[in-house]
Amino acid sequence: MNYDARIEKIEHTFQGEAENWDRLTRRYQTRYDEMLGDLLIRTRVPKSARILDLGSGSGVLAEFLLERFPDSRVTLLDISSNMLEVASRRLSRFPGRASFVRGLFETMPEGPYDAVVSTLALHHLEGDDAKKQQYQRIFNALVPGGHFWQGEYALASHPDDSAHNEQAWADWLVEQGFSDDEVLELKERVRNNDRPATLTDHLRWLDEIGFTQVDCTWRYIKFAVFGGRKPL
């Protein structure tokens, strides 16, 4: 399946899941709220900050950011119009502080931004070069001293450990009440839709592009929070 066809399929999936995404993501993702909590801690911005949320989904993270930083403004970018509609309803209590853009990561709106954040999104990019190019776009869009942090699906350094993590995730899904057929369906979805990279590669790319204070601050099974800062 080529990149355009895969992205179209991903868009179709998220269009159908938008109304139930808050419930579904907590069933799919191990310790989802714990991951978001760490991501919020890492996001440091000045007063009246501009923040970009890449792959914003239903606006869960954006809502936390708008609450945590009362003078901030958040731009939400997502491929799914239905997700953005759900996010718009969620964030209606923050008039004038949230804007919504439907599009691909590669066409992210221009900055400058004090922070760029993302959750479970950039692993949909095709291949290492596409991910590195996206990190460069993020770096370019940040103000000096700006931060980039994401909660993401990342592979282990060795294939054996990645396979172990995938099985641990499948076992966790069973604990959440998924049937064996549903687990197989989700595994197939991951195989077809996702293009994850190793955590060590992600950290190395950020460092090579010029981010400082690059770190992984939270990890559980196959999900991690990591990022860095653009130098002053």
Buried (B, 14 or more C-beta within 10 A) or exposed (E): EEEEEBBEBBBEBBEEBBEEBBEEBBBBBBBBEBBBBBBBEBBBBBEEBBBBBBBBBBBBBBBBBBEEBEEBBBBBBBBBBBBBBBBBEBBEEBEEBBBBBBEBBEEBEEBEBBBBBBBBBBBBBEEBEBBBBBBBBBBEBBBEBBBBBBBBBBBBEEEEEBEBBBEBBBEBBEEEEBEEEBBEEBBEBBEEBBBBBBBEBBBBBBEEBBBEEBBBEBBBBBBBBBBBBBEE
